[in-house]
Amino acid sequence: MSMLLRTKPLEAIMGESVETGEHTLKRTLGAGSLIALGIGAIIGTGIFVLTGPAAARYAGPAVVYSFIVAAIGCVFAGLCYAEFAAMIPVAGSAYTYGYATLGEIFAWIIGWDLVLEYAFGAATVCSGWSGYVLSLGQDFGLRLPPELAGTPGSVFVLYNGNWEFLGRVAKKLAVLGIDPATLPQRHGDFNLVAFLGILLVTTILVIGIRESANFNSVIVAIKLVVLVIFLAIGGATLLHHPELPRVNWHPFLPPNTGAFGSFGWSGVLRGAGVIFFAYIGFDAVSTAAQEAKTPKRDMPIGILGSLVLCTVLYILVALVLTGLVNYHYLNVPDSLAVGIDATGVKWGSLLVKFGALGGLTSTMIVMLLGQSRVFFAMSKDGLLPKTFSNIHPRFRTPWISSITVGLVVAVFASTIPLDKLGEMTSIGTLLAFIIVCAGVLVLRFRRPELARPFRAPFSPLTPILGILISLAMMLGLPGETWLRLVIWLVVGMGIYFGYSIRHSKLNKSAP
């Protein structure tokens, strides 16, 4: 048991943070780049992918409340992340923090959980990204066979001579009084666009962190402009057609159907648990701590700054989207495209779709970056094979880790339905937040003398609330999602006791 709970000395971790040379990560990121990384991850998934499905399946227009609940939980967790990231500026994020405070077994659990969070997260985003690519392609007359345009189980119907994703044309068919069951149907087998999208992003990450960050910063600027345009066009439409929000926002909080999580306040809670995935950008910022120029100052700015800016935009976009389109018709992977199409402004539709593509691309970059850096940290500690910590001599990136992660995520994105991916990512994220908040409590008790460039205020209240709110949102997720999490952790324990515990550098060096 003592081996399992042995912690990695903070002095050793801090020594890694000041290493230099061609076999180390390059420090090139400032506060602006870190905020852009956070915005790149946060704005994209929630706005462009999950807002519509969360409204359609769980909360209706009250998905706005879900965003507020999720944001409150994020604030407490974000403060704890900021304290750790400023104090321990190395790659690995919550994995490294757990290793320093709770012990190796907890570090492994959180590291394996982060694999779940980032891998399924990137796959979720890419699934939405492919939806926008296909939607944009249709605007220019370019189409793929249904078998290569969706994950297994997705339904396509033959409408107006073209195979259309049922979720996108459901509203139109309902207005025309056409029963989808009367139309010819085919099903998706493999999402080719999602597979190729992940490979493209992986290539960008292998080339280099500075190039990836610069590319991300440009995309972030573009998508912020696009979102402002969406809000302007959508807001103007709602003002000129006040009957739309009167109908679509009534009732703003749909009554519960009798099942937990199906609308009502329990639906708001479940919606918060699902869209919590949309806030993991600030978590991903902490994985780049070892590549920040002055992490003690810049990491808290990057984490908290991106969180605040994005929460405001989430709420505004959710209000406009549910005002433009009845929530029943938003269970699609490209809900913002459906919203802008409802305005009838053709140039606005094309612009938003291009912006969504850019936004989701930057989100994939940050998530895959985070995943490869967690692998890098675990490999350096001996918990994963040494090959995952190999640094490319020219690009100075963990290239083998990036390629391995990219291939696995590409398979996930092309074969697993969007809703399952999102729920798995959310429960993994929330578990990571709980462990980080607990780590702050433990380290405040065990090592109160440590220098903390940034301190989470109102401790121990802040980490305790972070734990409780995250746990409440986990409890709001479906039972089958919990079962998948348990299975994932059991597989992880098999790897740990079969390989990691015998190769752990910490255990090998212990007397």
N, C-alpha and C positions, 0 to 999 in steps of 0.2 A: 504493500500500500504506500509506503514511503516513496518508492520509485515513481508511482503514478502521480503523487502530489508534489514532487520536487519542482520548485520554481526556477526559472532561468534568472541568474543574477542581473539586476538592473545595470550594474557596472559593465557586464559583458555586452548587454544590448546596446548601451550607449557607446561602447567601443566600436561596435559595428557601424554606428551612425556616422562616425568620422573617418571611416576607411576611404582610401583613395586608390586610383590606379585603373588600369584597363579592365579589370575583372570586377569592378564595382559599378553601381548605378550612378548616372551623371546628375548633378544638382543643377537644374536649369529653370525651375518653375518659381515664379514670384506670386504674390497675392492675387494679382489680376488673373493669371493663368489658372490658379487654384479655384477661384470663384467661377471662372469659365468652365472648368472641369465639372464643378458641382452643378452648375446650370445645365451643362451638357448632358448630365445623367438625369437630373430631376425633370427638366422640361423636355418632354419627348414622350416618355412612357405614359405618365398619368394623363396628360392633356390629349395626346394624339391616339392613344390606344385604349386605356382602361376607363376613362370617364364615361363613355357611352355604355359599355357592358355593365359597369357597376350600377349605373342609373337604371338600365333596363331590367336587371335581374334582382337587385337588392333594395335600392333606396328611392328610385324615382328622382324627381328634381331635388329631393333632400340629400342627394349625393354631395351637395354643398356642405351640409353638416358633417358628412363623412370626412371630407377633406379637412374640416376644422378639427375634428377629433384626432385624425391622424397627425395633423400638424402639431397639436399640443403634445402628443406623445413624442414626436420628433424633437421638439424643443428640449425636453429633459434629456433624451438620449444624446442629442447633438452637443449639449453642454458637457456631458461626460466624455464624448469622443474628443471634443476640443481640448479638454484637460489632458487626456492621454496623448493625443497627437503632438501637443506642444512639449510635453515632458519626455516622450519616447518617440523621437522623429525617425522611425525606421519603417521599412516596408513590412506588410503583413497585417496592419490594421488590428482588428479585434483579436486575431490569433496571437499576435505579439503581446498585446495587453494581457490576455488571459494567461500566457506563459509566464509573465512577470509577476502575476498576482495570485492566481488560483491553482497553478500546477500544470504539469505536462498533460495529464489526461483531459483536463478542461481545455487546454490549448488545442489538443487534437480535435476535441468535439467541436470547438468553435471554428477551427480551420476547415474541418470537413463540412460544417454547416455553411461556411462562406463559399465553399465550392458549389453547394446547392444554391445559395443566394445569387451569386454572380453568373453561374453557368445557366441556370434556368431563367435568370433575369435577362441576360443578353438574348436568350432564345425567345423570350416573350416579346421583347422589343423588336427583334427581327421578324417575328410573325406579323406584328403590326406594320412594320416597314414594308414587308412584301405586299400587304394589302393596299398600301398607298401606291406602290410601284404598279401593281396590276390595275388599280383604278386609273392612274395616270396613263398607262398604256392604252386602256380602253378609249380614253379621250382622243387618242391619236390612231385608233383603229388597230392596235396591236394586242393580240390575245394569245394565251397559252391554252393547250388542252386542259380540261378540268382536272385530269389525273395529275398534272404537274403544277397546278395552281393552288392547291390546298392540302392541308394535312389529312390523314386518314379520318374519315367520318364527316368531313365538310361536304355540304350538299350544294350542287349546282343545278339550275333549271334552265331549260331552253326557252328563252323569251325574246321575241322579235328577231329570231334567227341567230341569236348568240347565246352561248353558255354563260349565265350570270350566277354569281354567288348569291344564294338564296337570301342571306341576311341583308344584302344591299338592295334587293328589289322587293322585299317583303311588303314595305309600305305601299309601293306603287301597285303591287298586285292586289292588296287589300282595298285600295281606293277604286280600282277597276272591277272589283268583285270577282277576281280570278282565284280559284283554289290552287295553291302550288302543287297539290297532289295530282291535279289533272294534267300537269305539264311533264314532258320527258325529263328524267333526272339522271345525273351521274355524280360520282363521288370522287373526292380528291384522294390521291395515294401518296404524293411526295411533293412538298413545297420547294420547287427548284429555285425560285427567286430568293427565298430565305436562305437556302444553302449557299448560293453564290454570294449573297450579301455578307454573310459571316466571313467567308474566305477573303473578300475584299478588305474588310476591316482588319482582319488578322495580318494581312500584308502590310497595311499602314503601320500597325503597332510594331512589327518586326523591324521596320525601317528606322524607327527611332522615336524617343519620348518627346524631343523638342519638335520634330516634324508633326507628330500626332497632336501635341498641344496647340501648335500654331493652326493646324487644320481644324481642330475642334473650336478654337476661338473664332475663326472666320464663320463657321457654321452657326455658332451660338449667336453671333451678331445678326446673321440673316434671319434665323428663326424667331428672334425676339421682335424684329421688324414685322415679320409675317403674322405673328400673334397679335400685335397691335392692329394690323390691318384687319384681321379676322374680327377682333372686338369692335372695330369701327364699323365695318360692313354689317356685322350681325346686330350690333346695338342700333344702328340706323334703321335696319329692317324692323326690329321690334318696336321702335318709336313710331314708324309709319304704319305699322300693322299691329296695334295694341291688342287685337283679338287673339293673336298668336300666344303671347304669354298668359293671357286670361284662360285660354283653353289648356295649353301645355303645362302650366304650373298649377293646375287644379286637379286634384289636391296636391299641394306642394309636398306633403308627407303622406304618401298613399297608405291606406290602412293595412295592417298585417293580414296576411291570407290565412293565418292559423298555424303556420309553420315558422319556427325560429329562423330569422335571417331573411324571410321573404317579406320585405317592406315593413312599415312601422319602424319603431325605434330599434328593434333588433336588427332590421335591415340596414339601418344607418350604421350600427356597430359592425355588422358583417361587411358592409361596403367599405368602412374604414380599414378593416383588416385586409381586404383585397387591394385597395388602392394605396395602402401603406407602402407597397412595393414601389410606388412612384416617387417616394422620397429618399430612396437609398443613395441618391447622388452624393450627399454629404458624407455618407459612410465610405463611398468610393474615393472621395478626396483624401481621406486619411491613409489609404493604401499608397499614395504617392509621397508620403512624408519624407522618404529617403531621397526623393528627387527634388525637394523644395530648397530654395536658396537659403532662406532664414525661417526654418519651420516653427521656431518658438513664437514668432510674431505672426507669420502668414497662415499657419494651419487653422487657428481659431477664426481668422477673418474669412478664409475660404469656406470653412464648414458652415458657420452661422450666417454669413452673408448670403450664400447661395440659397440656404433654407428659407430665409425671410422673403427674399425677392420672388422665389418661385411659388410660395404659398399664396401670395396675393394674386398672382396670375392664374393659379389653379381655380380659385374661387370665382374670379371674373369669367373665365372661359366656361366653367360648368354652368353658371347662370345663363349665359348667352346661348350655349348649345342646347340646354333643355328647354329654353324659351322658343328656339327656332324649330325644334323637332320633338314630337312627343316621345317620351322616354321609352315607350314600347318598341320603337323602331331603331334603337341605338345599340342593339346587341351585335355590333359588327367590329372588325379590327381597324376600320378607318372611319371612326364616328365623326371626326372633325370634317372630313371630306363630305360626309352626308349632311352635316350642318351647313357648310358653306354652299353646297348645291341647293339647299332649300332657299337661299337668298335670291337665286336666279342670276347672280353676278358672275358671268362666265370667267372673266379675267381673274376675279377674286378666287374662284374655285381652283384654277390652275396654280395661282400663286401660293395658296394655302397647301396644296398638295406637294408642290416643290419644297415649301418650307418644312412640311411634315417629314419629307424624306431626309432633308438635312438634319432636322432635329433628332430623328430616330437614329441616324447614322452616328451623330456625336454621342448619343446615349450608349450605343453598342461599343463605341471606342472606349468610353470610360469603364464600362462593366468588364469588358475583356481585359483591359489594362489592370483593373483591380484583381481579377481572377489570377492572371499570370503572376502578379506580385505576391499574392498569397502563396501560390505554389513555390515561388522563388524563396520566400522566407521559410516555409516548411522544409524545403529541400536543404537549405543551408543548415538547418538544425538536425538533419539526418532522419526526419520523419517521413520523407519521401526520397526516392532515388536521386543521386547527385546530379544526374543529367538535367533535372528541372532547374538547377541553379547555375547552369552554364551561361555565361555572358558572351554575346557575339563580339568578336574582337574589333569589328568596324563600327557596328551600330550601337554597341554598349547597351543592348536590351537582352532580357532572358528569352531568347528566340525559340528554343526548344519548348519551353513552357508555353509561350504564346501560340505556337503552331499546334501543340497537343490540345490545348484548351479550345482553340478555334475549330478544330475538326470535330471534337465531341459536341460542342455547342451547335455546330452546323447540323449535325444529325438530330439533336433535340428540336431545333427550330423547324426543321422540315418534316417532322413526323409526329409531334405532340400538339394537341389542340391548345389554342390560346388560353382558355379559361383555366385549364389544369396547370399550365406553365405559370400563370400569374399567381395562383393560390400557393403553389409550392415556393415561389420566390418570396411571397409575403411572410409565410410562416418561418422560413429560414432567416429572413431579415429581422423579424421580431425576436427570435431566439438570440441572435447576435447582439441585439440591443440590450436584452436582459443581462447577458453575461458581461457586457462592457460596463453597464451601470453597477452591477455587483462588484466588478473589479475596482471601480473607483472607491466604493465603500471599504473594501478589504484593504486597499493600499493606503487609504487615509488612516486606517487603524494600525496597520503594521509598520508603515514607514511615514509617520507624520513629518519627519524632518526633511524629506526630499524637497528640492527646489521645484516649484510648480509655476512656470511662466504664466499659465492661465489656470484659474481655479473655478470649477463649477460652483456658482453661488448657492447659498442656502443649503449646503450639505449638512446633514445627510438627507434632507427632504428631497432635493432634486434627484439623486439617483434612486431613491425609494419610489418616487412617483414615476420615474422612467420605467422601473421594473413593473409596477402595478398596471400602468396604462398599456404597456406592451403585452403583458400577460392577458389583460382583458380583451385586447384585439385578437390575440391568438385563440382565445376561447370562442370568439365569434366566427372562426373559420370552420368549414365543414369537417365532419368526423373523418371522411376518407382522406382529407389533407393531412390530418394528424397521423393517420395510419401510414401514409407514404413517408412522413417525416421519421416515424419510428423505424420503418424498414431501412430508410437511408442511413440513420444513425447506427443501426445494427450492422449493416454492411461496413460502415466506417470502423466500428469496433473490431470487426474481423481483420481489417487491414492493419489496424494499430497493433493488435496483439500478435498478428502473424508476421509483421515486418517492422513497424516503426519502433516498437519498444526495444527491439534488439539492435537497431541501428542508431538510436538516439545519441547524439553527441553529448548531451547532458548526462545521460546515464553512463556512458562509456568513461567520461572524465570524473565521475563521482568516486570517492574513496570507498 
